[in-house]
Amino acid sequence: MKEPRNHAKVGYSMIVVSASLAVIGLLALAIGGDVLFADNMQRENTLHFNECKQNDFKTDGCEKYWDRINNDISGIYVDLDK
């Protein structure tokens, strides 16, 4: 006869899966009214980056981009007064 513990492990796994699906469902309900939630976030971030780029990354809030610029990959070179 098989060990009854295997049934318990499967049962716990099913509980975890159902809990994760419930969390996904609650998240969908929370942002369900705004179907372009991620798109709007990306547009706002792009707009902020372009504003920082126009001001040479020296205005408040643009410090988070300092570690990503002044290299060959980004192609953006500015003088930063650290």
VMD Tcl script that draws the C-alpha trace (Angstrom):
set ca {
  {0.00 0.00 0.00}
  {1.22 3.46 -0.85}
  {2.18 5.92 1.77}
  {-0.72 8.26 2.63}
  {1.65 11.21 2.85}
  {1.74 11.53 -0.92}
  {-1.95 12.37 -0.90}
  {-1.30 15.11 1.64}
  {1.47 16.61 -0.50}
  {-0.82 16.66 -3.51}
  {-3.54 18.25 -1.43}
  {-1.22 20.99 -0.21}
  {-0.07 21.63 -3.76}
  {-3.68 22.01 -4.88}
  {-4.28 24.52 -2.08}
  {-1.25 26.56 -3.17}
  {-2.36 26.54 -6.81}
  {-5.90 27.58 -5.93}
  {-4.60 30.38 -3.67}
  {-2.37 31.71 -6.44}
  {-5.26 31.66 -8.88}
  {-7.40 33.51 -6.35}
  {-4.70 36.18 -6.02}
  {-4.53 36.52 -9.80}
  {-8.30 36.90 -9.89}
  {-8.27 39.60 -7.21}
  {-5.53 41.43 -9.07}
  {-7.57 41.28 -12.26}
  {-10.55 42.71 -10.41}
  {-8.42 45.49 -8.94}
  {-7.10 46.70 -12.29}
  {-9.98 45.43 -14.40}
  {-11.42 48.89 -15.00}
  {-8.18 50.08 -16.56}
  {-7.43 47.58 -19.31}
  {-4.43 49.60 -20.44}
  {-2.87 49.73 -16.96}
  {0.59 48.52 -18.03}
  {0.52 50.61 -21.21}
  {-0.27 53.76 -19.24}
  {2.54 53.03 -16.78}
  {5.01 52.58 -19.64}
  {3.89 55.80 -21.35}
  {4.31 57.77 -18.11}
  {7.78 56.33 -17.56}
  {8.80 57.09 -21.15}
  {7.51 60.65 -20.81}
  {9.47 61.10 -17.57}
  {12.64 59.74 -19.20}
  {12.29 62.06 -22.19}
  {11.77 65.07 -19.88}
  {14.88 64.10 -17.96}
  {16.81 63.68 -21.21}
  {15.83 67.21 -22.29}
  {17.15 68.58 -18.97}
  {20.40 66.55 -19.16}
  {19.26 64.34 -16.25}
  {19.92 67.12 -13.72}
  {16.40 67.75 -12.42}
  {14.90 66.10 -9.36}
  {13.82 62.51 -9.86}
  {16.26 61.87 -12.69}
  {18.96 60.41 -10.44}
  {17.64 56.91 -11.06}
  {18.89 57.08 -14.65}
  {22.45 58.11 -13.78}
  {23.74 54.54 -13.57}
  {22.30 53.74 -17.02}
  {23.75 56.63 -19.03}
  {27.27 57.64 -20.10}
  {28.08 54.31 -21.73}
  {28.28 52.89 -25.22}
  {25.10 50.86 -24.89}
  {22.80 53.78 -24.06}
  {24.51 56.21 -26.40}
  {23.66 59.08 -24.03}
  {26.58 61.10 -22.72}
  {26.07 63.97 -20.27}
  {28.16 65.71 -17.61}
  {26.83 64.75 -14.20}
  {27.76 66.75 -11.14}
  {27.63 64.07 -8.47}
}
mol new
graphics top color blue
foreach p $ca { graphics top sphere $p radius 0.5 }
foreach p [lrange $ca 0 end-1] q [lrange $ca 1 end] { graphics top cylinder $p $q radius 0.2 }
display resetview
